[in-house]
Amino acid sequence: MTRLAHTDYPIHDLLRQRWSPRAFADRLPDSATVLRLLEAARWAPSSFNDQPWAFLTARRDQPTEFALLLDTLIEFNRSWAQTAAVLAVTVARSAFAHNGQPNRHAWHDIGLAVSQLTLQATAEGLFVHQMAGILPDRARELLLIPPGWEPVSALAIGYPGDPNGLPEGLRQRELAPSIRKPLSEFVFTGTWGQPH
Ligand SMILES: Cc1cc2nc3c(=O)[nH]c(=O)nc-3n(C[C@H](O)[C@H](O)[C@H](O)COP(=O)(O)O)c2cc1C
């Protein structure tokens, strides 16, 4: 399903094409394609170039690992993400490697890496649906995440599928247009509240 963001100003096509589906096709990306997505994440900028991220991944044809990752999602997300071609859980290192001080921007940097992965995915005809709805304690236990690392989010990745295969509530959400606040609500000149 192609859908393009209706933007107020022209932006790059990759950004317009990206959205977060819940219906995925059966088709699996080959491992070289999956590696390209992770390579895109690898080249994200990060505070002190600390690269405070880890990605625990499984393709649907790795059933043991896929089931483990699926088990770390809240039930709602599990219901639709089980049809994804690839699942990933992102994990952030809480302290800088060079001095052990807390890294206040670790989650920010994970977001950047996921954003790069997502745009590479879009360029490859794949879509990424990020999830905050994970069970962090269960993820830590099942995925053997070491101390000092924190589960952040999960990603469902796949080629777009038929929304008609979704349960009715989800089908309606899948077909609803994406909406955004106008720039005037969140862009200020200098001080807070000063219109742009
Ligand atoms: C960090 C993050 C967490 C999210 N968590 C969930 C989630 O747990 N379950 C879900 O169905 N969608 C989740 N989403 C998807 C958002 O609802 C979606 O990105 C937003 O509605 C905008 O829609 P779009 O991505 O299609 O433009 C999450 C997105 C992000 C970036």
Ligand as a Chemical Component Dictionary entry (heavy atoms), coordinates in Angstrom:
data_LIG
# 
_chem_comp.id                   LIG 
_chem_comp.type                 NON-POLYMER 
_chem_comp.pdbx_formal_charge   0 
_chem_comp.three_letter_code    LIG 
# 
loop_
_chem_comp_atom.comp_id 
_chem_comp_atom.atom_id 
_chem_comp_atom.alt_atom_id 
_chem_comp_atom.type_symbol 
_chem_comp_atom.charge 
_chem_comp_atom.model_Cartn_x 
_chem_comp_atom.model_Cartn_y 
_chem_comp_atom.model_Cartn_z 
_chem_comp_atom.pdbx_ordinal 
LIG C1  C1  C 0 9.224 5.347 19.916 1  
LIG C2  C2  C 0 7.925 4.887 19.268 2  
LIG C3  C3  C 0 7.115 4.008 19.950 3  
LIG C4  C4  C 0 5.948 3.515 19.351 4  
LIG N1  N1  N 0 5.226 2.543 20.000 5  
LIG C5  C5  C 0 4.222 1.923 19.362 6  
LIG C6  C6  C 0 3.624 0.769 19.931 7  
LIG O1  O1  O 0 4.015 0.278 21.008 8  
LIG N2  N2  N 0 2.612 0.177 19.242 9  
LIG C7  C7  C 0 2.163 0.655 18.042 10 
LIG O2  O2  O 0 1.256 0.045 17.473 11 
LIG N3  N3  N 0 2.735 1.754 17.452 12 
LIG C8  C8  C 0 3.756 2.386 18.079 13 
LIG N4  N4  N 0 4.407 3.452 17.479 14 
LIG C9  C9  C 0 3.968 3.955 16.167 15 
LIG C10 C10 C 0 3.361 5.360 16.264 16 
LIG O3  O3  O 0 2.059 5.257 16.790 17 
LIG C11 C11 C 0 3.385 5.991 14.864 18 
LIG O4  O4  O 0 4.725 6.220 14.496 19 
LIG C12 C12 C 0 2.642 7.336 14.856 20 
LIG O5  O5  O 0 1.262 7.131 15.060 21 
LIG C13 C13 C 0 2.826 8.083 13.544 22 
LIG O6  O6  O 0 2.399 7.285 12.469 23 
LIG P1  P1  P 0 3.369 6.971 11.222 24 
LIG O7  O7  O 0 4.640 6.362 11.788 25 
LIG O8  O8  O 0 2.605 5.989 10.373 26 
LIG O9  O9  O 0 3.642 8.267 10.527 27 
LIG C14 C14 C 0 5.564 3.970 18.069 28 
LIG C15 C15 C 0 6.388 4.886 17.393 29 
LIG C16 C16 C 0 7.555 5.333 17.977 30 
LIG C17 C17 C 0 8.448 6.280 17.212 31 
# 
loop_
_chem_comp_bond.comp_id 
_chem_comp_bond.atom_id_1 
_chem_comp_bond.atom_id_2 
_chem_comp_bond.value_order 
_chem_comp_bond.pdbx_ordinal 
LIG C1  C2  SING 1  
LIG C2  C3  SING 2  
LIG C2  C16 DOUB 3  
LIG C3  C4  DOUB 4  
LIG C4  N1  SING 5  
LIG C4  C14 SING 6  
LIG N1  C5  DOUB 7  
LIG C5  C6  SING 8  
LIG C5  C8  SING 9  
LIG C6  O1  DOUB 10 
LIG C6  N2  SING 11 
LIG N2  C7  SING 12 
LIG C7  O2  DOUB 13 
LIG C7  N3  SING 14 
LIG N3  C8  DOUB 15 
LIG C8  N4  SING 16 
LIG N4  C9  SING 17 
LIG N4  C14 SING 18 
LIG C9  C10 SING 19 
LIG C10 O3  SING 20 
LIG C10 C11 SING 21 
LIG C11 O4  SING 22 
LIG C11 C12 SING 23 
LIG C12 O5  SING 24 
LIG C12 C13 SING 25 
LIG C13 O6  SING 26 
LIG O6  P1  SING 27 
LIG P1  O7  DOUB 28 
LIG P1  O8  SING 29 
LIG P1  O9  SING 30 
LIG C14 C15 DOUB 31 
LIG C15 C16 SING 32 
LIG C16 C17 SING 33 
# 
